[in-house]
Each structure stands twice: as structure tokens, then as C-alpha cells.
């Protein structure tokens, strides 16, 4: 019985440590994105994770296109020492990309909640 308690304790400790190691993903609004784009005092990496076709049809100045499906292969194009701001069409792919980045050790990752749809309405 005691070994079960020890195993459960070790499992809980493992989960807590894993959670602490992974970076937190911040959700930002369109208004916050506007402020970040205008703020030249902080170096940020702006990444649009939509497909190449979506990006070529409509883009925001300052964003680099790295489709979410290519992110693992192109991870070296991003510097984990600087904040990353992610965007997609609706927010789901950018959140998925943010989770990928945190697994690679990026600790300052934000994504545009609601994606380009909310940015266009602001």
C-alpha cells in the first residue's frame, strides 16, 4: 500500500515539474497587437502560422510566414531569447503553434485570440 502512495506522489511531482518547465502562452487582443507592432523598443518576432496561400492573400506588415505544419522543421528561424507573437485566421492554429514553441523551450509566447478575424474588426 505504501508503494502506491509513493508512486502517486512521484507522478504528481512529475506532472508539476513538467507544467513548470513549459512556458505560459499569453492570449492577446487586437488592440494589444497594435501596441506591440508600434512598439519598437522591444524586439519581438511576429509569426503568421497560416498557409502560404492565406498569407499571400492577406497579411499584416511585420509578420513572417511560417505555416504551423512547417514549424517543427523551421524552428531554428526563431530565437527563443525574444518574445514571439503568433497569429492565424481564427486563433486555433496560433494556439497550437504556441504550444509547439513552449515545448521547444520558448518562454515568452503570445497568440492573437480570435486571429485575423478579430484584428480586421478592430
NORBELTA-V872563 format. One record per pair of residues at least 6 apart in sequence whose C-alpha atoms are under 7 Angstrom apart, sorted by the first residue. I is the first residue (numbers start at 1). J is the second residue. D is the distance in whole Angstrom. If there is no record, write none. Layout:
# NORBELTA-V872563
((I J D) (I J D))
This chain:
# NORBELTA-V872563
((22 102 6) (22 103 6) (23 102 5) (23 106 6) (23 107 4) (23 108 7) (24 107 7) (25 98 6) (25 109 5) (25 110 6) (26 109 6) (26 110 4) (26 111 6) (27 110 6) (27 111 5) (27 112 6) (27 113 5) (28 110 7) (28 111 6) (28 112 5) (28 113 6) (29 112 6) (29 113 6) (30 112 7) (30 118 6) (30 119 5) (30 122 6) (43 82 7) (44 82 6) (44 83 5) (44 84 6) (45 82 7) (45 83 6) (45 84 5) (45 85 6) (46 62 7) (46 63 5) (46 64 6) (46 84 6) (46 85 5) (46 86 6) (47 63 5) (47 64 5) (47 65 6) (47 66 6) (47 85 6) (47 86 5) (47 87 6) (48 63 6) (48 64 6) (48 65 5) (48 66 6) (48 86 6) (48 87 5) (48 88 6) (49 65 6) (49 66 5) (49 67 4) (49 68 5) (49 86 7) (49 87 6) (49 88 5) (49 93 7) (49 94 6) (50 67 5) (50 68 7) (50 88 5) (50 89 7) (51 67 5) (52 65 7) (52 67 7) (55 65 7) (68 93 7) (68 97 6) (80 105 7) (80 106 5) (83 108 5) (83 109 6) (84 108 6) (84 109 5) (84 110 6) (85 109 6) (85 110 5) (85 111 6) (86 94 5) (86 110 6) (86 111 4) (86 112 6) (87 94 5) (87 111 6) (87 112 5) (87 115 6) (87 116 7) (88 94 5) (88 115 5) (88 116 6) (89 115 5) (89 116 5) (89 117 6) (90 114 5) (90 115 4) (90 116 6) (90 117 6) (91 112 6) (91 113 5) (91 114 5) (91 115 4) (94 111 6) (95 111 6) (98 109 6) (98 111 7))
